Amino acid sequence: MDARRWTITGIGSRAGTAACAFAMLFALALSSGCRHGYAPDAPEWVRRPQTLRKPYPPARYFLGFGVVGGGGPNDHAARREAENLALADIAANIAVRIDADIEEADTSLITDGRVREQHWVRHRSRRRVSGVLTQARVVDVFFDDRRYEWHASAVLQIAQASAAATEQLRNAVAEARSALTPPLDAGPLQRLLEIRRVLAEREELEWLITAASSFTDDAVSKQVAREARGVLRQLDATASQLGTHVRLFVRVTGEGTGREAAQVAAASKSALRSSGFPAVVQSAASPHVLEIDVRFHATEEQGTIRLWRVESSATVAVSEAGRALRQANVVPGAATASRAVALAHAREISLAKLIPILSARTVNMLGGASVLPDNGGPRE
């Protein structure tokens, strides 16, 4: 019955119309209450998720729940989404637990004069969680035909999560140890770059150390965690020692003018300092060289007025005793493009766009922590 019939069939007074309207709202409220209640056959874990703790005690399991509304009983995509949300809930629980443990570990490190960047630890932990979810499983799925919702629950044994983290940590330790045993002909810069490559992942290593040692009291996991901490100390000490033997000379080549080359050199030296290479020398005789080759690609555009379009590019490479160790490129494209009436002005604008991209790629190439601006070129 619609609202118009309620008004027409009333007794013709304001009171009658108000009474009818109240009755209609009351009926709607009743139907809404029924619709928002659970289906009669809904399992207990849907009504009260905490009841799943009885068969899966929190001391032994991570639990996760997912709910997706709007799908029908044959909506397999909605069902899969609910299952994925349940697994994601487990991942979130693991990340929160690990982050809390790492915060405690960081506090103890701060008292020793070493400070960690907690926001990086949290960011990296989200990436590592997926590696310990391989044994997680969805234990039940239910479609509520009253609420039109898919419900899913998932569990992961804490012992299995610890074993997965320990295996990842064991592999990471093996890789880290290989950085401590370089080829016999490797010079100090080559050795340092390899160690810095491993140390760039130290937050992930620390995450795995915490996961392997805090989930359970398993002796094997704790032993692997101790070995990992020892390897990290060795890497730190070796990197510090090697750093005293590296003196980088910055050389700028290519098509730039003297002023443009000076700009690139200054920015490159700043990038070296920010990536942990403060020792920059003026002697071209140094065996350690950072070379930047800059190119300009200019085209003349004819229109209402004549404009110069310039795109700049660069190749940056680091070498030791004449042997190239690493290289990165900034390709010409929209990120460095500029237009101006004067060619010199167009080059100036293009170079100003190129320099921050080049600096970021230099830091990244040398194992520093830098976010790379994306100019459409290949990444290292």
N, C-alpha and C positions, 0 to 999 in steps of 0.2 A: 504494500500500500504506500503510495507516495504522499508527499507533504501537501499537495494540492487537495487531495480527497479528505485529508484530516481537516483542513480549513473549511471546505464546502459542506461537509456533513456535520459540522459542529452545530450547537444549538443557537447560533446566531448572535451570541454575546461575546464580549471581550473575555469574560471568565471562561466561557466554553472553549474559545480558541486557545487560551493559555493552558487550560487543562489538557486539551488534545496535544498541544505542542510538548507539554511536560511528559505525557505518556509516550510520545514518539521518541524523545530523547532518552527516556528510561529504557525503552526497548533497544535502542541503539547501544546504550551502555552495556546492557546485558549481553548482546551479541558480540560486542567488542571484547568483553571480559572472557567470553567463551573462546573467542578466536585466539586470544593471547595466552591462554592456558596450554599446557602440554597435552599431547595426544594421550588417550588412556593407556596405550600400550608402550609409552615411552619408558625406556629402561631407567633404572635408578640413577645411573651415572649422568644421564642427560638432565634429570631434575636436580640432582645434587652431585656435582662433579667430585666433591671431596670423598664420596663413598668409594671411588676407585683406589683410594689409598690403602684400603684393606687388602685386596689381592695383590696390589703393587705398592708396598710400603716405601715411603720417600727415602728411607735409609739405603734402599737397594735399587730404586728406579727413579728416573726422570719421567715426569708425566706431561702430556701436552693435549690441549683440546682445541678444536676448530669448529666454527659455526658459520654457515653460509646461508643467507636467506634469499628468497625469490625464485629458487629453482623448483622444478617439479620432480616427481618420483622417478622419471626417466631421464633426468638431466644429469648425464654422466660427468659433464664438465664441472657442475656445481659440486658433485660428490668429490671429484678429484681435488677441487679447490679446498674443500673442508679438510680432506686428508692432509694436503700440503700445509694448511694452516696449523693443524695439530703438530706436525713435524717441526714447523717453524716455532711453535710455542716451546717445544723442547729445546730448540737451539737458543731461544731467548733466555730460558732458565739457566742453561749452561753458561752463556755469556755473562749473565748477572753474577753467577757464582764465581766464575773465574776472575771477573773484574774486581770483585770484592777481595779475593785472595791476593790479587796482584797489588791492589791498593795497600794492603797490609805489608806485602813484601817491599813495595816502594818506600813506605814509611821507614822501614828499617834501613834501606839503602840511603835515604836522605840523611839519617843520623851519621852515616859514614862519609858524608859530603858528596854523594852522587844522587842526582835528581833525574827522575824519568818524566817524560811528557805523557801524562795519563791519558790525554785525549787520543794520542797515537795508539796506545795500548788498546783502548776500547775499539778504535776503528779496526785494528788488525784482528782483534779477537773475533769480530763478526766473520772474517774470512776463514779463520781456522776452525770455527765450529763445524762447518760442513764436513770436515774430514773425520769427525768422531760420530757422525750421524749414520754411518753406513749400516749399523746394526739396529737402528731404530725401526719400529714396526707399528703399523696401525692395527689396533686390537679390536675395534668395534666401530661400526658406522650405522647410523639410524636416520631415517627420513621421517620427520614429524609432519603428518598430513594436515594437522590443524594449524600449525604455525608456518607451514611451508618452508621448513628449514632442514638443511643437512647438518648432522652432528657427527663428529669423528673424534676418537680418542686414540692416542699413541703412547707407547712406552719405550724406554731405552734403559737397559741394565747399566748401572753405574760402572760395574766391573768391565763391561764391554767397551764403554766410553773410555775408561782408563787405559784399556789394552790398545785401543785404536790410537789414542794420543801418544802412548809409549812407543808404538811402532813408527808413527810419524817422527817422533823425537829422535829415535834411533837412526833413522835415515838422515835427518838433518844433522846429527852429530857426525855421521860418517862424511857428509859433504863438507862440514866445517873443518874436520881434521885434514881433508885433502888440501885445503887452502894453507894449512900449516906445513905441508910437505910439497913445495913447488918443484918444478923441473930444476935440474942442477944449474942450467945456464940462465935462470931467471934473475934479473936484477932487482934492486930494492923497489923500484916503482912498479914493476910487474907484480911482485909479491904483494905489495901494499894494495894495489887495485883489486886483486883477487880476494884478499882478506876483507876489504871494504865491501865487496859484493856480498859476502856472507853476512857481515855485520849489519848491512842494510835491512836484513830480515831479523834483527835481534829481538824486536818486539814479538814477532811470531814465535821465535825460539823460547822466549820467556813465557809466553802464553802456554806453549806445550809443556814446558817444565812445570808450571803450576798445575796444569791439568793432570799430568802424569803422577805428580807427587801428592796432590790433595784429594783426588776423588776417592782413593782407597788406600789401605795400608799395605798394598802389595810390595814386597821387598824388591822385586825386579824393577818395577816402575820407579821406585825411589832411587835405586842404584843408577838407572839411566839418567834420571834427573840430575843426580850429583855429577855424573860424567859430563853432562851438557853444561852445567855451571862452570866446571873446571875448564872445558874447552873455550867458553866465552872469555874467561879470565886470560887464557893463553892468547886468544886472538887480540884482545885489548892490549896486552903487554907487547906483543909482536908488532902490531900496527903503530904503537907509540914509538918503538925503537926504530922501525923502518922509516917513519916520518922524518927523523933527524937526518936521514941520508938523501932525501929527495929535495932537489932545488929546481923548480920549473922555470924555463925561459919562454916567454910569450912572443910568438912571431906572427905577424899579420901579413898576408900576401894577397894577390888578386888585383882587382881593378880600382880599389879605393884610392882616393887622394891622401896626402899626408895627414890632413885633418881627420878624414874619415877613418883611416887606419888607427890614429891615436884614440878615437872614440871607441873603436872595437877593442883595442888593447886594454883600455881602462876598464871597460865592462867585463872583459875576460879575466882580468886580475881580480876584480871584485868577486866574480863567480868562483874563482879558485879559493879565495879566502872563505867564502860562505860554505864551500864544500870541504873545508878542512885542510887546505893546502896554503898556509900563510906564507911559506917561503918561496917568494918569486924573485928571481935574480935578473940582472941586466946583461949578463954575459952570454953571448951566443955560443960559447964553448961548452955550456952545460950539456950533459948527456940527456937531460930530461927536457923535452920540448913540447909545448902546447902550440900547435900551428892552426891558424884560422885563415881560410881562403874565402874571400868575399867576392861575389860577382853581382853585377847589375844588368838587368835585362830591360832595355828601353825600347819603346815603340812610339811612333808619332801618330796621333789620332787627328783626323781632319773632320771638322764639323763647323758649327757657327764660329768657333774660335779654335785655333790649333792648340792641342794639349799633348803633353808628354806623359805617357803611362810608364811607370817604372816598377818592376818587381825585383827584389833582391833575394839572394840565396847565399848559403855559406856551407862550408865543410870544416868541421873542427876535428882535429886528430891529436892524440897524445902519443909520443914515441920515447923510446929509451935506447940510447946508443945507436940511433939510426933505424931502429926496428919499430914499426908501427904496432901499437898495443890495442888502441880502441879508436873508433871513429863514429861521428854522428853527423847528420845532414839536416839542413833546413832548406827545403825545396822552394822554388819560386811559386807564388800563388797569391790568392786573395788576401791572405794574412799580412803580406808585406807589400801589397800593391798601393800605389799612390798616383795621383794625377795633379799636374800643375802646368802653368804656362811655361815656366822656366824649367829646363832640364835639371839644373842644379838643385832647385827647390824640391822637385819630385824625388830626386835621389836622397835628399836630406830627410824627407818624410818617410820614405821607404826604409832607410837605415834605422830610423828611430823605432819603426815597427819590428825590424829584424833583431835588434840587439837584445830585448828581453827574451825572445824565443831562443836565440842563440845561447844566452847565459843559462837558461833553464836546461837546455840540452847538454851544455857543458857540465853543469852540476850533476845531472843524472848520469852522464857517461862516466864520471869519476866516482860514482857511488855515493853521492850526497843525497839529501832528502829534499827534492824539489818537485813541484807540480809542473808538468810540462804543458805549456800552451799548445794546443793542437792546430798546426797549420796545414794539415792534410798530408804531410810527408811521412816517411817511414819512421817508426820509433825504434829505439835501440833496445 
